[in-house]
Amino acid sequence: MPPTCFHHARVITGDGRTVVQDAGILVDADGLISAIGPRTALRVPAGARRVDLGGRTVMPTIINPHGHLGYLRDATVSKDNHSRANVLDHLHRLAYYGVSVFQPLGTDRDDVEITLRDTQRSGPPADPGLPSLFTAGTGLVAPTPGEINGGPYFATDVVHEVAVPAGARATVRALARKRPDAIKFWVDDRRGTRNKPAPEVYAAIIEEAHRLGFLAVARIFELDDAKGVLRAGVDGIAHMVRSPGPDAELIELLQGDTVFACTSMGIQRTAYDDSGWLDEPAVAETVSAAARAEVRARIAALSPADVAAAEASYAVLEEGLRAYVAGGVRVLLSADTGARTQFFGIAEHREVESMVRAGMPVLQAIRSATELPAEVLGLPDRGTLAPGKRADLLVLDADPRDDIAHTRAISAVYFAGRALDRARLRERWTDGT
């Protein structure tokens, strides 16, 4: 590929503050950015290919560190849907919407994710149009005697049940042989119906993960559990705190560059939100009319009491996000994609929208979806548009600073400077309705 100059664009760099007007981006033959700045100041090498972006807005592609691959088909999430082919389909959907890195957390089945990830990292990719795959492999959960465990309902049979510290450490050591990108564990009683691991058990998980060189990530919902795992040294919490929401002590525990909090707001919002988003062209491009109708029917079937409860719960999440932002917490976009009706690619864009609607400044929300997750995943060449970084470009028809929903007004997607054939991908999913 010859050097390329993308020009006549507004560039949101992803660092949370910088926007370059009438900019140009020089990309070398290896797909790395060699220069970026005002178009008239760039020195374009002879023979470089020129791509006129027509005044559009460019931002970094999205990086999502929390989702679940392989289980969603149409509007149904089930272990019966899981296959390597479905995992690959989900990755292509993510790419279509400009998600260039994706990490499933703890629900790998039959080592599909681990195998695909290892193949990607073993040499030049067979399909350069796929997102870079990270995975936490299979996670850990407390057993509930006489009942299924408290893992995700679609993967209770693949997570590992641990009841005592010694067993937790042994399980982490066994998982470590496959070199996952993180160790995930659940501290969630599923609204009082399942057991949670005792503090000494999750402390053992965290200590063993760190001893072996892995990040430890906890799924929590309750305030005391969040504080407990943070005091035990966890690296990140994969959901926001539900009622009563975060307090000053939690904010203090979350401060600094060694811990992070994921958002996972949009999955809660769907329960009460207006279903008009299902009619957006960007959604219809990859989700069938039948699947959209099924989701709409589920929303319509909710009782007024259920809707009111969901709305009140979501208000707590919004207030919590505002507290995180005010407290300087390192917040990462997390769409919990692939669970419930969190459609691949769409969920990421709706999550950014949820963050902004809650009061997070637009450029800061974009940074939470780009630069910050790249840092947590250890990707120094991703997350921002700057010299030396990979040219992973999300080209938008409108400026998301005017309306955050414009992140899904996608004109083009580039991975390492190469255009994704979105029209060809779209043919796989479009049903003409």
Secondary structure, DSSP 8 states (H G I E B T S, - for coil): ---EEEEEEEEE-SSSS-EEEEEEEEE-TTSBEEEEEEGGG----TT-EEEE-TT-EEEE-EEEEEE--S-EETTEE-GGG--HHHHHHHHHHHHHTTEEEEEE-SB--TTHHHHHHHHHHTSS-S-TTS-EE----B-EE---TTS--SS-TTSTTTSEE--SHHHHHHHHHHHHTT--S-EEEEE--TTTTS----HHHHHHHHHHHHHTT--EEEEE-SHHHHHHHHHTT-SEESS---TT---HHHHHHH-SSS-EEE---HHHHTTTS-GGGGGSHHHHTTS-HHHHHHHHHHHHHS-HHHHHHHHHHHHHHHHHHHHHHHTT--EE----BTSTT--TTHHHHHHHHHHHHTT--HHHHHHHTTHHHHHHTT-TTSSS-STTSB--EEEESS-TTT-GGGGG-EEEEEETTEE--HHHHHHHH----
